[in-house]
């Protein structure tokens, strides 16, 4: 987006200030024993993203040229996150037997040892 506004009057100026505050406050939950610090950090970051997306939807801000040129790295990051999400999905026994019969046998043996029964095949 071109510089139509002075630096202090750009629509996303306060979002940038909030991001700087987030960077300063981010290490604090590491010393907390309760989940409140993490929750506040998550809510604050989510609100920043929400307000930036709101400005983007109404065309008050845009992507920077450097961000547009870094699309291969963004795609690689999204693929890596997608692969991690696929890894944590539970797999049915029939699909596991199709993809890896040895892993299916190991899981059935582990099920027998731990519970005395076999996992459901389906």
N, CA, C and O atoms as a MOPAC input file, in Angstrom:
PM7 MOZYME 1SCF
protein

 N      0.84500 1    -1.17500 1     0.00000 1
 C      0.00000 1     0.00000 1     0.00000 1
 C      0.88500 1     1.23200 1     0.00000 1
 O      1.87800 1     1.27800 1     0.72600 1
 N      0.55100 1     2.20600 1    -0.78300 1
 C      1.36100 1     3.42000 1    -0.83400 1
 C      1.15600 1     4.23800 1     0.43200 1
 O      0.19200 1     4.03500 1     1.17000 1
 N      2.06700 1     5.15600 1     0.66800 1
 C      1.99100 1     5.98800 1     1.86000 1
 C      1.01700 1     7.13200 1     1.64800 1
 O      1.43300 1     8.25700 1     1.36900 1
 N     -0.26700 1     6.86000 1     1.77600 1
 C     -1.29000 1     7.89200 1     1.65400 1
 C     -1.44800 1     8.66400 1     2.95100 1
 O     -1.95100 1     9.78700 1     2.95700 1
 N     -1.02000 1     8.06200 1     4.04100 1
 C     -1.17900 1     8.66000 1     5.35600 1
 C      0.19100 1     8.91800 1     5.95500 1
 O      1.13800 1     8.19400 1     5.64800 1
 N      0.32300 1     9.94200 1     6.80900 1
 C      1.56000 1    10.06700 1     7.58700 1
 C      1.70700 1     8.84000 1     8.48900 1
 O      0.72500 1     8.14800 1     8.75800 1
 N      2.92700 1     8.56800 1     8.95600 1
 C      3.19500 1     7.34800 1     9.71600 1
 C      2.26000 1     7.19400 1    10.91600 1
 O      1.77700 1     6.08900 1    11.16400 1
 N      1.99400 1     8.24500 1    11.65700 1
 C      1.16400 1     8.11800 1    12.85700 1
 C     -0.32000 1     8.01300 1    12.53700 1
 O     -1.10400 1     7.68200 1    13.42700 1
 N     -0.73800 1     8.28200 1    11.29800 1
 C     -2.15500 1     8.22600 1    10.95700 1
 C     -2.50100 1     7.04100 1    10.06100 1
 O     -3.63500 1     6.93700 1     9.59600 1
 N     -1.54300 1     6.14400 1     9.80900 1
 C     -1.86000 1     4.97000 1     9.00600 1
 C     -2.85700 1     4.10200 1     9.76700 1
 O     -2.78700 1     4.01000 1    10.99300 1
 N     -3.78600 1     3.46500 1     9.05200 1
 C     -4.83200 1     2.69900 1     9.74300 1
 C     -4.29300 1     1.56600 1    10.61900 1
 O     -4.90200 1     1.23600 1    11.63600 1
 N     -3.17800 1     0.97700 1    10.24600 1
 C     -2.66300 1    -0.13300 1    11.04600 1
 C     -1.56600 1     0.28500 1    12.02400 1
 O     -0.84100 1    -0.56900 1    12.53600 1
 N     -1.43500 1     1.57300 1    12.28800 1
 C     -0.41500 1     2.07200 1    13.20500 1
 C     -0.61300 1     1.51100 1    14.60600 1
 O      0.35300 1     1.08100 1    15.23600 1
 N     -1.83800 1     1.50800 1    15.10300 1
 C     -2.09600 1     1.03400 1    16.46100 1
 C     -1.96400 1    -0.48200 1    16.55100 1
 O     -1.65800 1    -1.01900 1    17.61500 1
 N     -2.19000 1    -1.16100 1    15.45100 1
 C     -1.96800 1    -2.61100 1    15.44500 1
 C     -0.47000 1    -2.90000 1    15.56200 1
 O     -0.06900 1    -3.84100 1    16.24800 1
 N      0.35100 1    -2.09400 1    14.89700 1
 C      1.79500 1    -2.25200 1    15.01100 1
 C      2.26300 1    -1.96400 1    16.43900 1
 O      3.11700 1    -2.67600 1    16.96700 1
 N      1.70400 1    -0.92200 1    17.06400 1
 C      2.04600 1    -0.61900 1    18.45300 1
 C      1.63700 1    -1.79400 1    19.35000 1
 O      2.38100 1    -2.18200 1    20.25000 1
 N      0.45100 1    -2.35600 1    19.09700 1
 C      0.01300 1    -3.52900 1    19.85600 1
 C      0.93800 1    -4.71500 1    19.66100 1
 O      1.18900 1    -5.47100 1    20.59900 1
 N      1.44900 1    -4.88400 1    18.44300 1
 C      2.39700 1    -5.95800 1    18.17300 1
 C      3.68000 1    -5.75600 1    18.96500 1
 O      4.23200 1    -6.71400 1    19.50400 1
 N      4.16000 1    -4.51900 1    19.04000 1
 C      5.36500 1    -4.24800 1    19.83400 1
 C      5.12600 1    -4.53700 1    21.31000 1
 O      6.00200 1    -5.07300 1    21.98800 1
 N      3.94500 1    -4.18700 1    21.81000 1
 C      3.59800 1    -4.50000 1    23.20300 1
 C      3.56000 1    -6.01800 1    23.39500 1
 O      4.02900 1    -6.53400 1    24.40900 1
 N      3.00000 1    -6.72000 1    22.42000 1
 C      2.94300 1    -8.17900 1    22.48200 1
 C      4.34900 1    -8.77700 1    22.54600 1
 O      4.58100 1    -9.72600 1    23.29500 1
 N      5.28000 1    -8.23800 1    21.77700 1
 C      6.65700 1    -8.72800 1    21.81800 1
 C      7.30700 1    -8.51500 1    23.18200 1
 O      8.09600 1    -9.34400 1    23.63700 1
 N      6.97500 1    -7.40900 1    23.82700 1
 C      7.54100 1    -7.12600 1    25.14700 1
 C      6.92000 1    -8.04800 1    26.19500 1
 O      7.61600 1    -8.53200 1    27.08800 1
 N      5.61000 1    -8.29200 1    26.08900 1
 C      4.90900 1    -9.08800 1    27.10100 1
 C      4.98600 1   -10.59400 1    26.86500 1
 O      4.65800 1   -11.36500 1    27.76700 1
 N      5.40100 1   -11.02800 1    25.70000 1
 C      5.37400 1   -12.45600 1    25.35700 1
 C      6.20000 1   -13.34000 1    26.29400 1
 O      5.76100 1   -14.45400 1    26.58100 1
 N      7.35600 1   -12.91800 1    26.78500 1
 C      8.11300 1   -13.81800 1    27.67500 1
 C      7.49500 1   -13.98600 1    29.06600 1
 O      7.86900 1   -14.91700 1    29.78000 1
 N      6.58000 1   -13.13500 1    29.46700 1
 C      6.05600 1   -13.19200 1    30.83100 1
 C      5.32500 1   -14.49100 1    31.16200 1
 O      5.51200 1   -14.99600 1    32.26900 1
 N      4.50500 1   -15.06800 1    30.27800 1
 C      3.82900 1   -16.32000 1    30.65600 1
 C      4.77700 1   -17.48600 1    30.90500 1
 O      4.37600 1   -18.47100 1    31.52500 1
 N      6.01900 1   -17.40700 1    30.44100 1
 C      6.95200 1   -18.50200 1    30.68800 1
 C      7.24400 1   -18.66500 1    32.17800 1
 O      7.61300 1   -19.75100 1    32.62300 1
 N      7.08000 1   -17.59100 1    32.95000 1
 C      7.31500 1   -17.68200 1    34.38500 1
 C      6.05300 1   -17.94700 1    35.17700 1
 O      6.11400 1   -18.04900 1    36.40200 1
 N      4.92200 1   -18.06000 1    34.52700 1
 C      3.66000 1   -18.24200 1    35.23500 1
 C      3.37600 1   -19.72200 1    35.47000 1
 O      3.73300 1   -20.57800 1    34.66100 1
 N      2.72500 1   -20.00100 1    36.59600 1
 C      2.33400 1   -21.37400 1    36.88500 1
 C      0.90000 1   -21.63900 1    36.44500 1
 O      0.51100 1   -22.79200 1    36.26200 1
 N      0.13300 1   -20.60700 1    36.27900 1
 C     -1.26100 1   -20.77800 1    35.86200 1
 C     -1.39300 1   -20.45300 1    34.38200 1
 O     -0.50600 1   -19.84400 1    33.78500 1
 N     -2.48900 1   -20.86000 1    33.81200 1
 C     -2.68800 1   -20.70800 1    32.37400 1
 C     -3.18200 1   -19.30200 1    32.00100 1
 O     -3.33700 1   -18.99700 1    30.81900 1
 N     -3.42700 1   -18.45900 1    32.98600 1
 C     -3.96600 1   -17.12300 1    32.71900 1
 C     -3.04100 1   -16.30000 1    31.83400 1
 O     -3.51200 1   -15.61000 1    30.93000 1
 N     -1.74700 1   -16.35800 1    32.07400 1
 C     -0.80300 1   -15.58700 1    31.25500 1
 C     -0.82800 1   -16.01200 1    29.80200 1
 O     -0.82700 1   -15.17500 1    28.89900 1
 N     -0.84900 1   -17.32900 1    29.57800 1
 C     -0.91100 1   -17.83400 1    28.20800 1
 C     -2.22100 1   -17.44200 1    27.54300 1
 O     -2.24700 1   -17.09900 1    26.36100 1
 N     -3.30400 1   -17.49300 1    28.30400 1
 C     -4.61500 1   -17.15000 1    27.75400 1
 C     -4.66600 1   -15.68200 1    27.35500 1
 O     -5.16300 1   -15.34600 1    26.28100 1
 N     -4.15700 1   -14.81400 1    28.21000 1
 C     -4.16300 1   -13.39000 1    27.88000 1
 C     -3.30300 1   -13.11200 1    26.65700 1
 O     -3.67900 1   -12.29900 1    25.81300 1
 N     -2.15900 1   -13.77200 1    26.54700 1
 C     -1.28500 1   -13.60700 1    25.38600 1
 C     -1.98600 1   -14.06900 1    24.11600 1
 O     -1.90700 1   -13.40200 1    23.08500 1
 N     -2.66700 1   -15.20100 1    24.18600 1
 C     -3.38800 1   -15.73400 1    23.03700 1
 C     -4.53900 1   -14.81600 1    22.62700 1
 O     -4.74300 1   -14.57000 1    21.43800 1
 N     -5.28000 1   -14.31700 1    23.59000 1
 C     -6.40100 1   -13.41700 1    23.28200 1
 C     -5.88300 1   -12.12200 1    22.66600 1
 O     -6.45900 1   -11.62800 1    21.69700 1
 N     -4.81500 1   -11.57200 1    23.20800 1
 C     -4.25700 1   -10.33000 1    22.68400 1
 C     -3.76100 1   -10.50400 1    21.25000 1
 O     -4.02400 1    -9.65900 1    20.39400 1
 N     -3.04000 1   -11.60300 1    20.98500 1
 C     -2.56000 1   -11.86500 1    19.63100 1
 C     -3.72400 1   -12.09600 1    18.67400 1
 O     -3.69200 1   -11.62500 1    17.53700 1
 N     -4.74400 1   -12.80900 1    19.11900 1
 C     -5.91300 1   -13.05500 1    18.26800 1
 C     -6.65700 1   -11.76200 1    17.95100 1
 O     -7.13400 1   -11.57700 1    16.83100 1
 N     -6.75600 1   -10.87700 1    18.92200 1
 C     -7.41000 1    -9.58400 1    18.66600 1
 C     -6.61900 1    -8.74800 1    17.66500 1
 O     -7.20700 1    -8.08500 1    16.81100 1
 N     -5.28900 1    -8.77300 1    17.76500 1
 C     -4.47300 1    -8.04700 1    16.79300 1
 C     -4.69400 1    -8.57600 1    15.38600 1
 O     -4.85300 1    -7.80200 1    14.44100 1
 N     -4.70600 1    -9.90000 1    15.24800 1
 C     -4.93700 1   -10.50700 1    13.93400 1
 C     -6.33200 1   -10.17400 1    13.44200 1
 O     -6.51400 1    -9.85600 1    12.26600 1
 N     -7.32100 1   -10.24300 1    14.32500 1
 C     -8.69900 1    -9.93600 1    13.93700 1
 C     -8.82600 1    -8.50000 1    13.42800 1
 O     -9.42600 1    -8.26900 1    12.37900 1
 N     -8.26800 1    -7.53900 1    14.15800 1
 C     -8.39500 1    -6.14100 1    13.74000 1
 C     -7.61200 1    -5.86700 1    12.45400 1
 O     -8.05100 1    -5.06700 1    11.62700 1
 N     -6.46000 1    -6.52000 1    12.27600 1
 C     -5.73400 1    -6.32900 1    11.02000 1
 C     -6.52700 1    -6.90600 1     9.85900 1
 O     -6.60300 1    -6.28500 1     8.79900 1
 N     -7.12500 1    -8.09000 1    10.03800 1
 C     -7.94700 1    -8.67800 1     8.97700 1
 C     -9.16600 1    -7.81900 1     8.68000 1
 O     -9.59300 1    -7.71300 1     7.53000 1
 N     -9.72500 1    -7.20600 1     9.71900 1
 C    -10.85500 1    -6.29700 1     9.51700 1
 C    -10.43400 1    -5.10600 1     8.66900 1
 O    -11.16100 1    -4.71400 1     7.75700 1
 N     -9.27000 1    -4.52200 1     8.95400 1
 C     -8.76800 1    -3.42100 1     8.13200 1
 C     -8.48300 1    -3.87900 1     6.70600 1
 O     -8.71700 1    -3.13100 1     5.75700 1
 N     -7.98100 1    -5.09800 1     6.55100 1
 C     -7.68300 1    -5.62700 1     5.22500 1
 C     -8.96100 1    -5.85000 1     4.42500 1
 O     -8.98900 1    -5.59100 1     3.22200 1
 N    -10.01300 1    -6.32600 1     5.07700 1
 C    -11.28600 1    -6.58500 1     4.39300 1
 C    -11.89900 1    -5.28700 1     3.88400 1
 O    -12.46400 1    -5.26000 1     2.79000 1
 N    -11.79600 1    -4.21700 1     4.65500 1
 C    -12.38400 1    -2.94300 1     4.21400 1
 C    -11.39000 1    -2.09400 1     3.41900 1
 O    -11.61500 1    -0.90200 1     3.20800 1
 N    -10.29300 1    -2.71200 1     2.98100 1
 C     -9.28800 1    -2.06300 1     2.12100 1
 C     -8.64400 1    -0.82900 1     2.75000 1
 O     -8.39400 1     0.16200 1     2.06300 1
 N     -8.38200 1    -0.88700 1     4.03200 1
 C     -7.67700 1     0.21200 1     4.69400 1
 C     -6.20200 1    -0.10100 1     4.89500 1
 O     -5.42500 1     0.77800 1     5.26900 1
 N     -5.81500 1    -1.33900 1     4.65200 1
 C     -4.41800 1    -1.73600 1     4.72800 1
 C     -4.19500 1    -2.86100 1     3.72200 1
 O     -5.15400 1    -3.39900 1     3.16900 1
 N     -2.96800 1    -3.20900 1     3.48900 1
 C     -2.67200 1    -4.25700 1     2.51400 1
 C     -1.39700 1    -4.98100 1     2.86400 1
 O     -0.74000 1    -4.67700 1     3.86000 1
 N     -1.05800 1    -5.93800 1     2.03500 1
 C      0.17600 1    -6.69000 1     2.22800 1
 C      1.35000 1    -5.87800 1     1.69400 1
 O      1.22700 1    -5.16200 1     0.70000 1
 N      2.47600 1    -5.99900 1     2.36200 1
 C      3.66400 1    -5.28600 1     1.91000 1
 C      4.27200 1    -6.02400 1     0.72500 1
 O      4.04400 1    -7.22300 1     0.56600 1
 N      5.03700 1    -5.33300 1    -0.10500 1
 C      5.68000 1    -6.01500 1    -1.23600 1
 C      6.60200 1    -7.15500 1    -0.80300 1
 O      6.67200 1    -8.18000 1    -1.48100 1
 N      7.30100 1    -6.99100 1     0.30400 1
 C      8.18700 1    -8.07100 1     0.76100 1
 C      7.39000 1    -9.30000 1     1.17300 1
 O      7.84300 1   -10.42600 1     0.96800 1
 N      6.20600 1    -9.10100 1     1.75400 1
 C      5.36600 1   -10.24500 1     2.10900 1
 C      4.83800 1   -10.93500 1     0.85500 1
 O      4.76200 1   -12.16200 1     0.80400 1
 N      4.47300 1   -10.15000 1    -0.15100 1
 C      3.98200 1   -10.74100 1    -1.40400 1
 C      5.07700 1   -11.54900 1    -2.09500 1
 O      4.79200 1   -12.57300 1    -2.71600 1
 N      6.31700 1   -11.10200 1    -1.99300 1
 C      7.41900 1   -11.80800 1    -2.64200 1
 C      7.85200 1   -13.04500 1    -1.86100 1
 O      8.56600 1   -13.89500 1    -2.39400 1
 N      7.43100 1   -13.15000 1    -0.62100 1
 C      7.83900 1   -14.29900 1     0.19400 1
 C      6.80600 1   -15.41600 1     0.17500 1
 O      6.77100 1   -16.23500 1     1.09300 1
 N      5.96900 1   -15.46200 1    -0.84800 1
 C      4.91600 1   -16.47900 1    -0.89600 1
 C      5.46600 1   -17.90000 1    -0.89300 1
 O      4.79400 1   -18.77600 1    -0.34900 1
 N      6.65300 1   -18.20200 1    -1.46600 1
 C      7.12800 1   -19.59100 1    -1.36500 1
 C      7.39000 1   -20.01800 1     0.08500 1
 O      7.09800 1   -21.15400 1     0.45900 1
 N      7.93200 1   -19.11900 1     0.89300 1
 C      8.17300 1   -19.45800 1     2.28900 1
 C      6.86000 1   -19.59800 1     3.05800 1
 O      6.74000 1   -20.46500 1     3.92400 1
 N      5.88900 1   -18.76400 1     2.75100 1
 C      4.57500 1   -18.88400 1     3.39700 1
 C      3.91200 1   -20.19700 1     3.01200 1
 O      3.28300 1   -20.84700 1     3.84800 1
 N      4.04800 1   -20.58700 1     1.76100 1
 C      3.49400 1   -21.85800 1     1.31100 1
 C      4.19800 1   -23.02500 1     2.00300 1
 O      3.54400 1   -23.98300 1     2.41400 1
 N      5.51300 1   -22.95600 1     2.13600 1
 C      6.25200 1   -24.01100 1     2.82300 1
 C      5.81600 1   -24.10800 1     4.28700 1
 O      5.67300 1   -25.21000 1     4.81500 1
 N      5.60700 1   -22.97500 1     4.94000 1
 C      5.15300 1   -22.98200 1     6.32300 1
 C      3.76500 1   -23.60200 1     6.43600 1
 O      3.51700 1   -24.40000 1     7.34100 1
 N      2.86600 1   -23.24800 1     5.53500 1
 C      1.52000 1   -23.82400 1     5.56500 1
 C      1.54400 1   -25.32400 1     5.29600 1
 O      0.79600 1   -26.07200 1     5.92600 1
 N      2.38600 1   -25.77600 1     4.37500 1
 C      2.50800 1   -27.20800 1     4.11400 1
 C      3.06500 1   -27.94800 1     5.32700 1
 O      2.62000 1   -29.05300 1     5.63800 1
 N      4.03300 1   -27.34900 1     6.01000 1
 C      4.61200 1   -27.96100 1     7.19800 1
 C      3.57700 1   -28.06300 1     8.31800 1
 O      3.49100 1   -29.08900 1     8.99200 1
 N      2.79300 1   -27.00400 1     8.51800 1
 C      1.73200 1   -27.03000 1     9.52700 1
 C      0.67600 1   -28.06500 1     9.15900 1
 O      0.18500 1   -28.79200 1    10.02200 1
 N      0.32400 1   -28.13100 1     7.87100 1
 C     -0.63400 1   -29.13600 1     7.41800 1
 C     -0.12800 1   -30.54400 1     7.65500 1
 O     -0.89700 1   -31.41100 1     8.07100 1
 N      1.15400 1   -30.79300 1     7.40100 1
 C      1.73400 1   -32.11300 1     7.63500 1
 C      1.69100 1   -32.46400 1     9.12400 1
 O      1.40800 1   -33.60600 1     9.48500 1
 N      1.97200 1   -31.48800 1     9.98300 1
 C      1.90900 1   -31.73200 1    11.42500 1
 C      0.47900 1   -32.04400 1    11.85800 1
 O      0.26900 1   -32.90000 1    12.71700 1
 N     -0.49200 1   -31.36900 1    11.28300 1
 C     -1.89100 1   -31.65300 1    11.62300 1
 C     -2.30800 1   -33.04200 1    11.15600 1
 O     -3.05500 1   -33.73100 1    11.85000 1
 N     -1.83600 1   -33.45100 1    10.00100 1
 C     -2.15700 1   -34.79800 1     9.51200 1
 C     -1.56100 1   -35.85100 1    10.45000 1
 O     -2.16800 1   -36.89900 1    10.67100 1
 N     -0.38100 1   -35.57500 1    10.99700 1
 C      0.28300 1   -36.54100 1    11.86800 1
 C     -0.47300 1   -36.78800 1    13.16800 1
 O     -0.35600 1   -37.87000 1    13.74300 1
 N     -1.24300 1   -35.81700 1    13.64500 1
 C     -1.93100 1   -36.00300 1    14.92400 1
 C     -3.35100 1   -36.53100 1    14.76100 1
 O     -4.02700 1   -36.78700 1    15.75800 1
 N     -3.81400 1   -36.69800 1    13.53300 1
 C     -5.15000 1   -37.24900 1    13.32300 1
 C     -5.15100 1   -38.74500 1    13.62200 1
 O     -4.23100 1   -39.45900 1    13.22600 1
 N     -6.18500 1   -39.22000 1    14.32300 1
 C     -6.25900 1   -40.66300 1    14.55200 1
 C     -6.60100 1   -41.39000 1    13.25200 1
 O     -7.31500 1   -40.86400 1    12.39800 1
 N     -6.08000 1   -42.60100 1    13.12100 1
 C     -6.27300 1   -43.36600 1    11.89700 1
 C     -7.06300 1   -44.63200 1    12.22900 1
 O     -6.79100 1   -45.29300 1    13.23100 1
 N     -8.02600 1   -44.96000 1    11.39700 1
 C     -8.78300 1   -46.19000 1    11.62900 1
 C     -7.87800 1   -47.39300 1    11.38100 1
 O     -6.88700 1   -47.31100 1    10.65500 1
 N     -8.24600 1   -48.50800 1    12.00300 1
 C     -7.41700 1   -49.70100 1    11.88100 1
 C     -7.37800 1   -50.21500 1    10.44500 1
 O     -6.34700 1   -50.72000 1    10.00200 1
 N     -8.49000 1   -50.09500 1     9.70600 1
 C     -8.49200 1   -50.57800 1     8.32200 1
 C     -7.55700 1   -49.74900 1     7.44100 1
 O     -6.86700 1   -50.29600 1     6.58000 1
 N     -7.53300 1   -48.43600 1     7.65100 1
 C     -6.61500 1   -47.59200 1     6.88800 1
 C     -5.16900 1   -47.86400 1     7.29500 1
 O     -4.26900 1   -47.87000 1     6.45400 1
 N     -4.95500 1   -48.08900 1     8.58700 1
 C     -3.60200 1   -48.39700 1     9.05400 1
 C     -3.11400 1   -49.72500 1     8.47800 1
 O     -1.94600 1   -49.85200 1     8.11000 1
 N     -4.01000 1   -50.71800 1     8.39800 1
 C     -3.63200 1   -51.99500 1     7.80300 1
 C     -3.30000 1   -51.84000 1     6.32700 1
 O     -2.42100 1   -52.52900 1     5.81000 1
 N     -3.99900 1   -50.94000 1     5.64900 1
 C     -3.73300 1   -50.69800 1     4.23400 1
 C     -2.38900 1   -49.99900 1     4.03100 1
 O     -1.62600 1   -50.36600 1     3.13800 1
 N     -2.10000 1   -48.98700 1     4.86400 1
 C     -0.87700 1   -48.20100 1     4.69200 1
 C      0.35900 1   -48.87900 1     5.27400 1
 O      1.43300 1   -48.85300 1     4.67300 1
 N      0.19800 1   -49.48300 1     6.44200 1
 C      1.35600 1   -50.08100 1     7.11000 1
 C      0.91300 1   -51.29500 1     7.91500 1
 O      0.52700 1   -51.16800 1     9.07700 1
 N      0.96800 1   -52.46100 1     7.30100 1
 C      0.52700 1   -53.66700 1     8.01600 1
 C      1.35500 1   -53.96400 1     9.27300 1
 O      0.82600 1   -54.48000 1    10.25700 1
 N      2.63400 1   -53.64200 1     9.23800 1
 C      3.48300 1   -53.90200 1    10.40500 1
 C      3.06300 1   -53.01500 1    11.57600 1
 O      2.98200 1   -53.48300 1    12.71100 1
 N      2.79400 1   -51.73300 1    11.30400 1
 C      2.34400 1   -50.82800 1    12.36100 1
 C      0.99100 1   -51.27100 1    12.90700 1
 O      0.73600 1   -51.13200 1    14.10300 1
 N      0.12100 1   -51.80100 1    12.05300 1
 C     -1.18100 1   -52.28800 1    12.50900 1
 C     -1.00300 1   -53.49300 1    13.43200 1
 O     -1.67900 1   -53.60100 1    14.45500 1
 N     -0.09000 1   -54.39900 1    13.06600 1
 C      0.17500 1   -55.55100 1    13.93100 1
 C      0.73500 1   -55.10800 1    15.27800 1
 O      0.34100 1   -55.63300 1    16.31900 1
 N      1.64500 1   -54.15100 1    15.26000 1
 C      2.21200 1   -53.64400 1    16.51300 1
 C      1.14300 1   -53.00400 1    17.38800 1
 O      1.14600 1   -53.18100 1    18.60600 1
 N      0.23400 1   -52.26500 1    16.77600 1
 C     -0.81500 1   -51.62300 1    17.55500 1
 C     -1.76600 1   -52.65600 1    18.14400 1
 O     -2.20600 1   -52.51000 1    19.28400 1
 N     -2.08500 1   -53.69300 1    17.38700 1
 C     -2.95000 1   -54.74000 1    17.90800 1
 C     -2.27700 1   -55.47600 1    19.05600 1
 O     -2.92700 1   -55.79700 1    20.05000 1
 N     -0.98700 1   -55.74700 1    18.93200 1
 C     -0.26100 1   -56.40900 1    20.02100 1
 C     -0.19700 1   -55.51300 1    21.25700 1
 O     -0.35400 1   -55.99200 1    22.38000 1
 N      0.03100 1   -54.22100 1    21.05300 1
 C      0.07100 1   -53.29600 1    22.18900 1
 C     -1.30400 1   -53.21200 1    22.84600 1
 O     -1.40400 1   -53.12100 1    24.07000 1
 N     -2.35800 1   -53.24000 1    22.03900 1
 C     -3.71200 1   -53.22200 1    22.60100 1
 C     -3.99600 1   -54.46000 1    23.42600 1
 O     -4.65200 1   -54.38800 1    24.46500 1
 N     -3.50300 1   -55.59100 1    22.96300 1
 C     -3.69500 1   -56.83100 1    23.72500 1
 C     -2.96500 1   -56.76000 1    25.06300 1
 O     -3.49800 1   -57.17400 1    26.09200 1
 N     -1.76000 1   -56.24000 1    25.04300 1
 C     -0.96100 1   -56.17500 1    26.27300 1
 C     -1.52400 1   -55.17400 1    27.27600 1
 O     -1.52600 1   -55.42900 1    28.48100 1
 N     -1.99800 1   -54.04100 1    26.78000 1
 C     -2.45400 1   -52.98800 1    27.69300 1
 C     -3.86600 1   -53.22200 1    28.20900 1
 O     -4.13500 1   -53.01400 1    29.39200 1
 N     -4.75700 1   -53.64500 1    27.34700 1
 C     -6.15800 1   -53.75000 1    27.76700 1
 C     -6.68200 1   -55.17700 1    27.73800 1
 O     -7.76100 1   -55.45000 1    28.26300 1
 N     -5.95200 1   -56.06500 1    27.14800 1
 C     -6.41600 1   -57.42500 1    27.04600 1
 C     -7.34200 1   -57.64800 1    25.86500 1
 O     -7.83900 1   -58.75700 1    25.66900 1
 N     -7.58400 1   -56.60300 1    25.07000 1
 C     -8.45200 1   -56.71000 1    23.89200 1
 C     -7.72600 1   -56.11500 1    22.69600 1
 O     -6.64400 1   -55.54300 1    22.83600 1
 N     -8.32400 1   -56.25400 1    21.52600 1
 C     -7.76000 1   -55.64600 1    20.32000 1
 C     -8.54300 1   -54.40000 1    19.97300 1
 O     -9.73700 1   -54.32800 1    20.26400 1
 N     -7.89200 1   -53.39500 1    19.34500 1
 C     -8.62900 1   -52.20500 1    18.89800 1
 C     -9.66500 1   -52.58100 1    17.85000 1
 O     -9.51200 1   -53.57200 1    17.13600 1
 N    -10.70200 1   -51.79100 1    17.76800 1
 C    -11.75400 1   -52.04100 1    16.79700 1
 C    -11.20200 1   -51.87900 1    15.40000 1
 O    -10.45500 1   -50.93600 1    15.13700 1
 N    -11.55100 1   -52.77000 1    14.50400 1
 C    -11.08900 1   -52.65600 1    13.12200 1
 C    -12.16500 1   -51.96900 1    12.30800 1
 O    -13.04200 1   -52.62500 1    11.74700 1
 N    -12.10100 1   -50.64600 1    12.24100 1
 C    -13.10900 1   -49.91800 1    11.48300 1
 C    -13.07900 1   -48.55300 1    11.78700 1
 O    -13.86400 1   -47.78100 1    11.23800 1

